[in-house]
Amino acid sequence: MAGQIIDGKQVAADMRAELKEEVAKLKEQGIVPGLGVILVGEDPASKSYVTAKERACEELGIYSDDNRLPADTAQEDLIALVNRMNNDPKINGILVQLPLPKGLNESEVLLAIDPDKDVDGFHPMNVGKMMVGEKAFLPCTPHGVIQLLLRSGVSIKGANVVIVGRSNIVGKPLANMLIQKNDKGNATVTVCHTRTKDLAHHTKQADIIIAAAGRPNTVTTDMVKDGVVVIDVGVNRVEDATKKRGYRLVGDVDFEQVKEKASLITPVPGGVGPMTITMLLYNTVESAKRAAGLVSDE
C-alpha cells in the first residue's frame, strides 16, 4: 500500500493562518513585524522567490521593505543598505537573497546583518547558538523539515534519522537540530554524503530519511525499509520534452517507487518548498516579539 503524502502546501497554509492571527494580535498592541528584503541582480529564480516572499508578507500583514538593486551594485553600497536596516526599528528581519552576483562577497554581507535580525539563521552567531542549544533563529528549510515531521504526527524522539547531504544550508544544521535535547530533537542521526561507502547500508536502517543531496534518484526503493518516513528536500530539473518548459522538477528520491514502501513521503514540488518561506515569516514574527520584550532570548 502506497504511503501517505505529506502535503507541504497544506502544512504551510495552516502555519500561515496561525501567523496571520498572531500578527493581528500584535498589531492590536501597536507592533507591526517588518521584513527587509534585498535582491541584487536579475536572477529569475531569485526574483520569483523574492516576489513570493513579498506576497506572503502582504497576506499575513507583515510590513515589507523591498529593495531591488542592479547587478553592478558596489559592495560598500550593499553593506550600507544592510546597516540602514540594522538601525531601522521598523525592520525586525533582514533577508539578503542568495546567491549574490559575481564580485560581491556573500560572507561579508551576511556578517554585516545584525544577528538579532538574521531571520535566515545564517549568521555565525546564530549558527553557534543553535549548535550549543541556545535560543537562536533556526535556518528556514531545516526548521521547515522538522515542522513537517511534527505536524504529520511523526515521533522524532529516539528515531534513527539518516540525512543524505551535508550542506551548510540543510544537512549540517538539520543534523544539529535533530540531536538537540528538546521536543524537536532527541533523534539518533547519521549524516551521509557523496563520499559515503555503501549508502544503502545506512538508509536501510533509517526510520526517517531526509534527502538533501541535490541529485535525482539518490534514494531508490531498494535502499529503504518498509514503513520509512521520507522527506525529500531536493529540487532538480530533469529534461522532459512532454512539458511546455522542456523540463520537470524532481527530488532526490525515486518518488513513484519509494512511496510504495514508505509510510509517509513528501512530493516534489509541494513538499518542503512551501515551508521555507513560511519559516522565514515565523522567524520575522518571533523577532518582532523579542524586540517588543514579549518573549525572552533565554
Secondary structure, DSSP 8 states (H G I E B T S, - for coil): ---EE--HHHHHHHHHHHHHHHHHHHHHTT---EEEEEEES--HHHHHHHHHHHHHHHHHT-EEEEEEE-TT--HHHHHHHHHHHHT-TT-SEEEE-SS--TTS-HHHHHHHS-GGG-TTS-SHHHHHHHHHT------HHHHHHHHHHHHTT---TT-EEEEE---TTTHHHHHHHHHSSSTT---EEEEE-TT-SSHHHHHTT-SEEEE-SSSTTSB-GGGS-TT-EEEE---EEEE-TTSTTSEEEE-SB-HHHHTTT-SEE--SSSSSHHHHHHHHHHHHHHHHHHHTTSS---
